[in-house]
Amino acid sequence: MKIAIAQLNPVIGDILGNAKLILDAAQKAQNLDAKLIITPELSLIDYPPRDLLIYPSLIERIRKIIQIFAIRNSSFSRNCNLQFSSL
């Protein structure tokens, strides 16, 4: 089983930009026949999020992006999964 570990350089608070980085990495991993893609901790909002987490609008944006990931993940293929993890 091939496992891809996404090495990303996310920007704090740039949810859409970071989501694009993750999806691009997932596409590359799928093209290399990886069955599982693992992203770094907090790769969607970057580290450290500090006071960003107190804003309900940020949490809602994150929730929407995760829903898009769920839809996108099902469209990648049945052979590949995007996994968010803390390493």
Residue pairs with C-beta under 8 A, 6 or more apart in sequence:
1 35
1 36
2 32
2 33
2 34
2 35
2 36
3 34
3 35
3 36
3 37
3 38
4 25
4 28
4 29
4 32
4 34
4 36
4 37
4 38
5 37
5 38
5 87
6 21
6 22
6 25
6 26
6 29
6 37
6 38
6 39
6 40
6 43
7 25
7 40
8 18
8 21
8 22
8 25
8 39
8 40
8 43
9 21
10 17
10 18
10 21
10 40
10 42
10 43
10 44
10 45
10 46
11 17
11 18
11 46
12 45
12 46
12 47
12 48
12 49
12 52
13 45
13 46
13 49
13 52
13 58
14 46
15 44
15 45
15 58
15 61
15 62
15 65
16 65
18 43
18 44
18 45
18 46
19 44
19 65
19 68
19 69
21 43
22 39
22 43
22 44
22 69
22 82
23 69
23 72
25 37
25 39
26 37
26 72
26 73
26 76
26 80
26 82
27 76
29 37
29 80
30 37
30 76
30 77
30 80
33 79
34 80
35 79
35 80
35 81
36 80
36 81
36 83
37 80
37 81
37 82
37 83
38 83
38 84
38 85
38 87
39 82
39 83
39 84
39 85
40 87
41 47
41 85
41 86
41 87
42 48
42 49
43 84
44 62
44 65
44 66
44 84
45 52
45 58
45 62
52 58
53 59
69 82
72 82
73 81
73 82
76 82
